[in-house]
């Protein structure tokens, strides 16, 4: 896979996940009393944990 094709694939995946997260958030907000700020905080915490884990796996030293 060329770098160009990989970039296109990652862009498509990112856009799809962005759209799915918006639909998921709308579903959560319509069925619970969760606030947007709480959801954003939780998403950022999990994103940070995932990125830290990936960094430790790729560069353990």
C-alpha positions in Angstrom: 0.0 0.0 0.0 1.4 3.3 -1.0 1.6 6.3 1.4 -1.0 8.1 -0.7 -3.5 5.2 -0.5 -2.9 4.9 3.2 -3.6 8.6 3.7 -6.8 8.4 1.8 -7.9 5.3 3.7 -7.1 7.0 7.0 -9.0 10.2 6.0 -12.1 8.1 5.1 -11.9 6.2 8.4 -11.5 9.4 10.3 -14.5 11.1 8.6 -16.6 8.0 9.1 -15.8 7.8 12.8 -16.3 11.5 13.3 -19.8 11.2 11.8 -20.6 8.1 13.9 -19.5 9.8 17.1 -21.9 12.7 16.3 -24.8 10.3 15.8 -23.9 8.4 18.9 -23.7 11.6 21.0 -27.1 12.7 19.7 -28.5 9.3 20.7 -27.0 9.5 24.1 -28.2 13.1 24.7 -31.8 12.2 23.7 -32.0 9.2 26.0 -30.0 10.3 29.1 -29.4 13.5 31.1 -25.7 13.4 30.2 -24.1 16.8 29.4 -21.9 17.7 26.5 -19.0 18.8 28.7 -19.0 15.4 30.5 -19.0 13.5 27.2 -16.2 15.6 25.9 -14.1 15.1 29.0 -14.6 11.3 28.9 -13.7 11.1 25.2 -10.6 13.2 25.8 -9.5 11.0 28.7 -10.0 7.8 26.7 -8.2 9.3 23.7 -5.3 10.2 25.8 -5.1 6.8 27.4 -5.2 5.1 24.0 -2.5 7.4 22.6 -0.3 6.9 25.6 -0.7 3.1 25.3 0.2 3.2 21.6 3.2 5.3 22.4 4.4 2.9 25.1 4.0 -0.1 22.8 5.8 1.5 19.9 8.6 3.1 22.0 8.9 1.1 25.2 12.3 2.5 26.3 
